Amino acid sequence: MEKSNSKKMSDIIYYYKWYALAVIGVLAIVLLFVHECATTVKDDIVVNMLLSNDYNEDASVNIAADLEGKQIFADLNGDGSLKTYINIVKVPYNLTSEADISSSMQATVALATDDALLCLVDEDLLEMYAEKGFFEDIKEKLPAQIAVRDDAFFTTSDGKTVGISLKDNAYLEKMGISTKSLYACIRIPIEGSDEDMHSKKTEASVNILAHIIQQQ
């Protein structure tokens, strides 16, 4: 005896419902991913802070809000908004625990990304990273309107000037960043990075640095 149409449909639904649910689930995830990509505001510029001293937990948000509000940098990704991310990593100079080693690895990864060129680094960490060749000669990047004393520069053993002292910087201290041994550096370009975008990010980074220095 042949099955009725309703029985056949019931069997099809029974056997294939899990496949259908799986397909619907995958489609939902894809649509959610597309929506997130379309609506998420991407960072125009990232600033790394590699600190061995304590800092205010609100510093990252407060500095980002100030830079965006005062339009210190341009809309580099063309999405119609200004967005910066202040990436703060606390790195103990002496690595004595797994957490310390993890923080050190985070700092190394941060220095290896192409989004962050301006780095604010405590002196004890700067000595370590500078010798590894992470930073450019910062004197060559400074615009004429930024006056810096010669004794405010950090120079490596091979004579390369890679840092500018931000000691007692009123702007950063107000934001909750200890500056007693803090330096500003510009990271070298990563091999294969887009030269035009690197140039734009360098200009934005220098503008941010000028804004910080001029708050003295």
Order of alpha helices (4+ residues) and beta strands (2+ residues): alpha-beta-alpha-beta-alpha-beta-alpha-beta-beta-alpha-beta-alpha
